[in-house]
Amino acid sequence: MRSRPGRHFLQIPGPTNVPDRVLGAIGRPTIDHRGPEFAALGRACLDGMRRIFRTAGRVCIFPASGTGAWEAALVNTLSRGDRVLVYETGHFARLWAEVARRLGLEVETIEGDWRSGVDAGAVEEALARDAGAGAGAGAIRAVAVLHNETSTGAASDVPAVRRALDASGHPALLLVDTVSSLASLPYEHDGWGVDVTVAGSQKGLMLPPGLGFNAVSEKAWRASADAKLARSYWDWRAMEDPNASGYFPFTPATNLLFGLREAIAMLEEEGLERVFARHRRLAAATRRAVQAWGLDFNCRPPEHRSASLTAVRMPDGWSADALRALILERFDVSLGNGLGKLQDRVFRIGHLGDLNDVTVLGTLAAVEMGLSLAGAPFQRGGVDAAMDQLAADPATGPEP
Ligand SMILES: *Cc1c(COP(=O)(O)O)cnc(C)c1O
């Protein structure tokens, strides 16, 4: 493999570019995870993640990918045969449902069109049917939705799902995946009444892959006392005592925790509100480019379009994967591929994590040049439109 000058542009919707400050923190010598120095690190990470999730409750940190955190959310709250209502917004929702099935849960799916976010009305109908089915609360024990469906570029209105649960008076737990939205889109674990929030390190948190998170409501914690699915490594309750003093029941990913403490510091130095505004603004610029190119958004309703990534549909008969390969080869820019039934149909531009105006403009320039070299039917002028958008909206630019 020949060496390539300059920084590689990792513009997939996760893993994202890891800032130098975080890489530097991770590069420190590993310390004794049972020694005196570790407690402050463990506490800083647990407290910091509470602030990021916006919860006063418990947070669990696992050395794991997001998939592990999905499993942890399920095995700690449910028992074999329990029914989980999953809204299939796209590929990642389908994968979470598959995890649930393999664990012995019964999955009821609401089929989405893979081109929009959750329809809370459909959730409310399913819950009302369930509650009306017999005496008591019905069979559904948990509702699982994605805040941001990374395969389609659609974000969902989590408070609307909460209202659907409340309106039907249904006692099911609300489980929410925020792997590609936490620290990029506004999120409120407590304020939105979520029972378990699932997250991972490698997207908005700007870390390498390797940490999975659960934020846990009081109701979910109580459910974990009765949940019968087999669990050992994922057991929230095993975390409780050691976490209280900043330690873990097993060897934690010490160096990723150094990185996490640094990433949280960076997010808080910028200010979470400014982080969210920056993501909104960079997403708006990206959308202007896509519109100028005359290409279609995979996500149809404008109000569902995600601030952390944009999935763009290739014109019929054109391969998104061939375009991505060309852009990688010529410009050293990685774009996200189409997943599941969107394979080769869409490419995904990640605009989350450690990035600024010119990171996005560089990425868009690579896409525009790639479309042109591929001979795809499109109009030039996307980068110009994005520049106009960014120049007209200095709201979250550098401090004067
Ligand atoms: C990336 C992602 C995951 C999967 O996480 P892994 O770390 O690959 O296990 C889950 N959900 C969503 C929404 C994601 O974007």
The ligand as an SDF file (V2000), in Angstrom:
LIG
                    3D

 15 15  0  0  0  0  0  0  0  0999 V2000
  -22.9990    2.3740   13.9230 C   0  0  0  0  0  0  0  0  0  0  0  0
  -24.3490    2.0480   14.4700 C   0  0  0  0  0  0  0  0  0  0  0  0
  -24.6070    0.9240   15.2550 C   0  0  0  0  0  0  0  0  0  0  0  0
  -23.6650   -0.2290   15.3500 C   0  0  0  0  0  0  0  0  0  0  0  0
  -22.6470   -0.1450   16.1280 O   0  0  0  0  0  0  0  0  0  0  0  0
  -21.4130   -1.1470   16.0080 P   0  0  0  0  0  0  0  0  0  0  0  0
  -20.4410   -0.3450   16.7900 O   0  0  0  0  0  0  0  0  0  0  0  0
  -21.0780   -1.3220   14.5810 O   0  0  0  0  0  0  0  0  0  0  0  0
  -21.7840   -2.4050   16.6740 O   0  0  0  0  0  0  0  0  0  0  0  0
  -25.8440    0.7680   15.8220 C   0  0  0  0  0  0  0  0  0  0  0  0
  -26.8180    1.6450   15.6060 N   0  0  0  0  0  0  0  0  0  0  0  0
  -26.6320    2.7150   14.8230 C   0  0  0  0  0  0  0  0  0  0  0  0
  -27.7490    3.6480   14.6040 C   0  0  0  0  0  0  0  0  0  0  0  0
  -25.3960    2.9480   14.2350 C   0  0  0  0  0  0  0  0  0  0  0  0
  -25.2150    4.0040   13.4470 O   0  0  0  0  0  0  0  0  0  0  0  0
  1  2  1  0
  2  3  1  0
  2 14  2  0
  3  4  1  0
  3 10  2  0
  4  5  1  0
  5  6  1  0
  6  7  2  0
  6  8  1  0
  6  9  1  0
 10 11  1  0
 11 12  2  0
 12 13  1  0
 12 14  1  0
 14 15  1  0
M  END
$$$$
